[in-house]
Amino acid sequence: MTAEAGPGPGAGPDGAPPPALLARGLGKRYGALVALHGLDLAVRRGECVLLLGPNGAGKSTLLGIFATIIRPNEGRIAIFGASPREGDPAALRRRIGLLSHQTFLYDHLTAFENLRFYARLYSLPDPDRAAASALRSARLLERAHDLVRTYSRGMQQRLAIARALLHAPDILLLDEPFSGLDRESIDRLQECLREERRAGRTCLLATHDFAAARPLADRVVVLRAGRLVADRQARGLDDASLEGLFRDATLPPATGAQAP
Amino acid sequence: MSFLRAVALVARKDLLSELRSREQAVTLFFFALLVLVVFNFAFDFTVIEFVSLGPGILWVAFIFSGVLALSHSFQIEREKDRILGILMSPIDRSAFYLGKVLATSLFMAAVEAVIVPVSVLMFNYRFSGRIGAAILVFVLNTVGFAAVGTLFSAMTTRTRRGELLLPLLLFPAAVPIALAAVKTTSHVLAGRPFRLYASWVALTSAYDVIFLAAAVLLFDSVLEE
């Protein structure tokens, strides 16, 4: 894990360390489609934020911008106080892990080869050992030398989790990680994410699966049409309240004009 | 990780994956072979000299099979969002591009290494040129085509009907390399002295350098959503 050198440019006025993730006036357009509209969000270190919203609300775009793979049209982001455009983007990427319902794994490589490939991409000191250790944690060591295409969906997701955590990132970005998983795999992923929380990792989790994500979250933010429309503490919210928040977000935005 | 190691890592991953699946190899070889067979039926090579038409036929086979290789190269990265895993890693994105160029060049070279001898047998041609010059010409042209093709493949794979869009964008940009490839191959197969086609080799080399350099500079923007 990377040590902080002190308050960065995004540090608060009281000298407190900058938030893990910060977005200010963030805007993103795809042609005529506005995916994000002047979005402000700060995620504190060690916090787990649940990102809710209907399809097309801008959740994946926001995660993509924080992952430094999508460039915003407006506004700025800071990761631990550093801008990926001004600082060293490679150093920032080292501190981020992305897990989605897609596994990023190569079907015709073995599980070991996949993890070793990613370990080498991240310049881990001993890629073979790192891959073996991650496989052991994922309880896949006995199938380490089988091609990934022979794995079940649940096993592939376990391997994908091992891949995302291989370089011990400080921030985890999760885009629909529970999608397509059976109950047992969801339980295992929840347990794994709880461990990451205990280790102090920051999480930003976009999902439609309220029940699976709620126990992990400290805060819930809701997006609608690229705008942040609700920001609540997760404590005290049950599944019904979350569904209510989600339902409100799916209603068409108010136009401001009242019907006569 | 050093830049060159990252290039080799990406290329090695593609080659290993292909060795296992053999998805591309079979398609590319049979496609190129099919082109030769079709042209063998279309022209009477007992009347026409192979040196006059052969280089064009060979490069039609290599360029079309190359387009298949290029299309597959990024399609595999887009499936399961694998490309995100690479883009999120700290390696230089131009190393990813050069790794792809290297892997595609090697796939195309493997096809060429089989198809050229097959064409010599099929068209009953006696090669009298220099092997070294032939290798130089094939390497320069193959790398040039892979360089420009990889850039366009990266651009088109995230679009709908990218596999149709790729040749439409690529062929106009690849005209100089296609011309140079046919001309230089024609001279090499005829066993003519190097000075007669040195200017074409210089053009190919310049094309390679310009496209590789431009793509290295542009690739980061190409991959941005």
Interface residues (C-beta under 8 A of the other chain):
Chain A: Y30 G64 A67 T68 I69 I70 R71 A90 A91 R93 R94 I96 L98 S100 Q102 T103 F104 L105 Y106 D107 H108 L109 E113 F117 Y118 R120 L121 Y122 S123 L147 R163
Chain B: M1 R5 A6 L9 K13 L16 S17 E18 R20 S21 I76 K80 D81 R82 L84 G85 I86 L87 M88 S89 P90 I91 D92 L223 E224 E225
